[in-house]
Amino acid sequence: MSDAAQPSAAEVRAAAEAVKAALDRHLDAVERRSGQDDPAVYAAFDELAAAAEVYDELLYDTYDEVTPFEIPGSDTLPAYAGPEEPSALSVLIRRDYTVAKPQRLLHQAQRIADLDPDAADDATGHAPDAAAVVGSSVHAALGVLFGEFEPDEIASRHKEFGLEEGDSTLWVAAVDEPAEPGEWLAAPFDQADPQRVVCRFDISSVFDEELGIDDEDELLEPADKER
């Protein structure tokens, strides 16, 4: 940035005053909160985050100095534009995995197929010889595994199945009314509207890296996740 484009000291001072005012408004909203999900608290939180981000940027541009603030990313979700009192919800979940140990996955899937031929039937669409259903096919093994276990159980036992966790996210979104049976099954994620997201919960290794947590340490507890 050129000297001519740099913010003035007065602009930095004004941004600092804006942070102080936003802090006061946030504390006031917290002290007056009407419940756990008081929208006034969320609004004050967002205002404080925005003011702190402006100050952080101006301070760096003018003085090449940083703050200890950890500013929530403004590009994750837009401002909530759904109903204040949602009457119906849609829960969207994504979990990423890497097939870290294919042989373990193949072994576990074959064991499931041997014990439960119906699992092999569900995974392939027909009734094959259970002893041959998996073979060396990771594709078939994944079909057997996810056909036999609920996603939450796979998440809790992923190492047992030769999988390595990646990022995961859960979005709770407000909808105008419950969908009709089968209405969205052909395209389940097409109508996901970020402006209807009431809350979200993310798990990612980037949180561990930011906090300096070693790989063998536990993942962040829910209270440590981004708001």
C-alpha positions as CSV (number, residue, x, y, z in Angstrom):
1,M,0.0,0.0,0.0
2,S,1.4,3.4,-0.9
3,D,1.8,6.2,1.6
4,A,-1.0,8.2,0.0
5,A,-3.5,5.3,0.4
6,Q,-2.6,4.6,4.1
7,P,-5.3,5.3,6.7
8,S,-4.7,8.3,8.9
9,A,-3.9,8.2,12.6
10,A,-7.3,9.7,13.2
11,E,-9.0,6.9,11.3
12,V,-7.2,4.3,13.5
13,R,-8.2,6.2,16.6
14,A,-11.9,6.3,15.4
15,A,-11.8,2.6,14.7
16,A,-10.5,2.0,18.3
17,E,-13.3,4.1,19.7
18,A,-15.8,2.1,17.7
19,V,-14.4,-1.2,19.2
20,K,-14.8,0.3,22.7
21,A,-18.4,1.3,21.9
22,A,-19.1,-2.1,20.5
23,L,-17.7,-3.8,23.6
24,D,-20.1,-1.7,25.8
25,R,-23.0,-2.7,23.6
26,H,-22.1,-6.3,23.7
27,L,-21.7,-6.4,27.4
28,D,-25.0,-4.5,27.8
29,A,-26.8,-7.1,25.6
30,V,-25.3,-10.0,27.5
31,E,-26.4,-8.5,30.8
32,R,-29.9,-7.9,29.5
33,R,-30.2,-11.2,27.6
34,S,-33.7,-12.7,27.6
35,G,-32.6,-16.3,27.0
36,Q,-29.9,-18.6,25.7
37,D,-30.5,-17.6,22.0
38,D,-31.3,-13.9,22.5
39,P,-31.0,-12.3,19.0
40,A,-29.8,-9.0,20.6
41,V,-26.7,-10.8,21.9
42,Y,-25.9,-12.3,18.5
43,A,-26.3,-8.9,16.8
44,A,-24.0,-7.3,19.3
45,F,-21.5,-10.1,18.9
46,D,-21.5,-9.6,15.1
47,E,-21.1,-5.8,15.5
48,L,-18.2,-6.3,17.9
49,A,-16.5,-8.7,15.5
50,A,-17.0,-6.3,12.6
51,A,-15.6,-3.3,14.6
52,A,-12.6,-5.3,15.8
53,E,-11.8,-6.5,12.2
54,V,-11.8,-2.9,10.9
55,Y,-9.6,-1.8,13.7
56,D,-7.2,-4.7,13.2
57,E,-6.9,-3.9,9.5
58,L,-6.3,-0.2,10.0
59,L,-3.8,-0.8,12.7
60,Y,-1.8,-3.1,10.5
61,D,-2.0,-0.9,7.4
62,T,-0.9,2.2,9.4
63,Y,1.5,1.0,12.0
64,D,2.4,-2.5,10.8
65,E,1.1,-3.8,14.1
66,V,-1.4,-6.5,15.0
67,T,-3.9,-7.1,17.7
68,P,-4.5,-10.3,19.9
69,F,-8.1,-10.5,18.5
70,E,-9.1,-13.6,16.7
71,I,-11.7,-12.2,14.2
72,P,-14.4,-14.6,13.0
73,G,-14.3,-15.0,9.2
74,S,-16.8,-12.7,7.6
75,D,-17.0,-14.9,4.5
76,T,-18.2,-18.1,6.2
77,L,-21.9,-17.3,6.3
78,P,-24.0,-14.2,5.4
79,A,-26.2,-12.5,7.9
80,Y,-29.2,-14.6,9.0
81,A,-32.3,-13.7,7.0
82,G,-34.7,-16.4,8.2
83,P,-37.7,-16.3,10.5
84,E,-37.0,-15.3,14.1
85,E,-39.1,-18.2,15.4
86,P,-38.5,-21.1,13.0
87,S,-41.2,-23.7,12.9
88,A,-39.3,-26.3,10.7
89,L,-35.7,-27.1,10.4
90,S,-33.3,-28.8,8.0
91,V,-30.1,-30.3,9.3
92,L,-27.2,-30.5,6.8
93,I,-24.2,-32.6,7.7
94,R,-20.9,-33.1,5.9
95,R,-18.0,-35.3,7.1
96,D,-14.9,-35.9,5.0
97,Y,-12.7,-39.0,5.3
98,T,-9.5,-40.3,3.7
99,V,-9.2,-44.0,3.1
100,A,-6.0,-44.2,5.1
101,K,-5.7,-48.0,5.4
102,P,-7.5,-49.7,2.4
103,Q,-6.7,-53.2,3.6
104,R,-8.2,-52.6,6.9
105,L,-11.3,-51.2,5.3
106,L,-11.5,-54.2,2.9
107,H,-11.1,-56.6,5.8
108,Q,-13.8,-55.0,7.9
109,A,-16.2,-54.8,5.0
110,Q,-15.7,-58.4,4.1
111,R,-16.2,-59.5,7.7
112,I,-19.5,-57.6,7.7
113,A,-20.5,-59.2,4.4
114,D,-19.7,-62.7,5.7
115,L,-21.7,-62.2,8.9
116,D,-24.6,-60.3,7.3
117,P,-25.3,-61.2,3.6
118,D,-28.1,-58.6,3.7
119,A,-25.5,-55.9,4.0
120,A,-23.9,-57.1,0.8
121,D,-27.3,-57.2,-0.9
122,D,-28.0,-53.6,0.2
123,A,-24.6,-52.4,-1.0
124,T,-24.7,-54.0,-4.5
125,G,-28.4,-54.1,-5.3
126,H,-28.5,-57.9,-5.7
127,A,-27.7,-61.0,-3.7
128,P,-24.1,-62.0,-4.5
129,D,-21.8,-64.6,-3.0
130,A,-21.0,-62.9,0.4
131,A,-17.4,-64.3,0.3
132,A,-16.7,-62.5,-3.0
133,V,-18.7,-59.3,-2.6
134,V,-15.8,-57.1,-1.4
135,G,-12.7,-58.6,-2.9
136,S,-10.2,-55.8,-3.6
137,S,-12.9,-53.1,-4.4
138,V,-12.8,-50.1,-2.0
139,H,-15.9,-48.9,-3.7
140,A,-17.8,-52.1,-2.7
141,A,-16.3,-52.0,0.8
142,L,-17.5,-48.5,1.4
143,G,-21.0,-49.5,0.2
144,V,-21.1,-52.4,2.7
145,L,-19.7,-50.2,5.5
146,F,-22.1,-47.3,5.1
147,G,-25.0,-49.6,4.4
148,E,-24.4,-51.4,7.7
149,F,-23.6,-48.6,10.1
150,E,-25.1,-45.2,10.9
151,P,-22.9,-42.2,10.0
152,D,-22.5,-41.3,13.7
153,E,-21.2,-44.8,14.5
154,I,-18.7,-44.7,11.6
155,A,-17.5,-41.3,12.9
156,S,-16.9,-42.7,16.3
157,R,-15.1,-45.9,14.9
158,H,-13.5,-44.4,11.8
159,K,-10.0,-45.7,12.8
160,E,-11.3,-49.2,13.2
161,F,-12.5,-49.0,9.6
162,G,-9.2,-47.7,8.1
163,L,-10.6,-44.1,7.7
164,E,-9.0,-40.8,8.7
165,E,-11.2,-37.9,9.6
166,G,-11.1,-34.6,7.6
167,D,-13.2,-31.6,8.2
168,S,-16.8,-31.8,9.2
169,T,-19.6,-29.4,9.6
170,L,-23.3,-29.4,10.7
171,W,-25.7,-26.7,9.6
172,V,-29.1,-26.2,11.3
173,A,-31.2,-24.2,8.8
174,A,-34.7,-22.8,9.1
175,V,-37.2,-23.7,6.5
176,D,-40.7,-22.3,5.8
177,E,-42.5,-25.6,6.2
178,P,-41.6,-29.3,6.4
179,A,-40.9,-30.9,3.1
180,E,-43.2,-33.5,1.6
181,P,-41.9,-37.1,1.8
182,G,-39.4,-37.7,-1.0
183,E,-39.6,-34.0,-2.2
184,W,-35.9,-33.2,-2.0
185,L,-34.3,-36.7,-2.2
186,A,-33.2,-36.3,-5.8
187,A,-31.2,-33.1,-5.0
188,P,-30.9,-32.9,-1.2
189,F,-28.4,-30.0,-1.0
190,D,-29.6,-27.8,-3.9
191,Q,-31.9,-25.7,-1.7
192,A,-29.4,-25.1,1.1
193,D,-29.5,-21.3,1.8
194,P,-26.7,-19.9,3.9
195,Q,-28.9,-17.0,5.0
196,R,-31.3,-19.5,6.6
197,V,-28.6,-21.1,8.8
198,V,-29.6,-20.7,12.5
199,C,-26.3,-22.1,13.8
200,R,-23.4,-24.3,12.6
201,F,-20.8,-26.4,14.2
202,D,-17.4,-27.1,12.6
203,I,-14.6,-29.5,13.3
204,S,-11.3,-29.0,11.5
205,S,-7.6,-29.6,12.0
206,V,-7.0,-25.9,11.4
207,F,-8.4,-25.2,14.9
208,D,-5.8,-27.6,16.4
209,E,-3.0,-26.0,14.4
210,E,-4.0,-22.5,15.5
211,L,-3.9,-23.6,19.2
212,G,-0.7,-25.7,18.8
213,I,-2.3,-29.0,19.6
214,D,-0.4,-32.1,18.6
215,D,-2.0,-34.6,16.2
216,E,-2.4,-37.2,19.0
217,D,-4.3,-34.8,21.2
218,E,-8.1,-34.8,21.2
219,L,-10.1,-32.8,18.9
220,L,-11.7,-29.6,20.1
221,E,-14.7,-29.9,22.4
222,P,-17.9,-28.3,21.2
223,A,-17.4,-25.3,23.4
224,D,-14.1,-24.5,21.6
225,K,-15.6,-24.5,18.2
226,E,-16.3,-21.3,16.2
227,R,-19.6,-19.7,17.1
